[in-house]
Every structure is written in C-alpha cells, then in structure tokens.
Amino acid sequence: MTKAIVYQIRIQEQLGEQWAEWFDPLLIQLTPNGSTILTGPLRDQAQLHGLLVKVHNLNLTLISVNQLKPTDQ
C-alpha cells in the first residue's frame, strides 16, 4: 500500500465552505489576498489529476501545485 502524498494547491479565487465536500479530503483555507489554498493527502497521481480536472471544470485559476515534504506538514 502506497502512503498518501500531501499536496498544497493554490487557486486565485476564494472558495466558500460549501465546496468542502466537493474537494474532500482537502482542507480549504482562504487567504487575505483573496486566493484559496487546498491542502491534504492524495493517494496517487490519478486522484491529483481528478482534483485538477475539478478546478478546470469550475473555471478556477490555478496558481500552483506543490507536494509537501513530511516536515512541511
């Protein structure tokens, strides 16, 4: 069994808590500058790709995708 990798995905728009289930298992964090950070574990590249498809389908602006090191968590 592969250990999940924690990712941090930043998008330009702000997402409300109503999107929490849609982006599960990621946590939604709003930033003061108006962007949103999605952070959490994803089991594989397919799950990451599926999440990025959701971002695209919602016409959100992707700023960055970062894989966090275990010490960054």
Secondary structure, 3 states (H helix, E strand, C coil): CCCCEEEEEEECCCCCHHHCCCCCCCEEEECCCCCEEEEEEECCHHHHHHHHHHHHHCCCCEEEEEECCHHHC
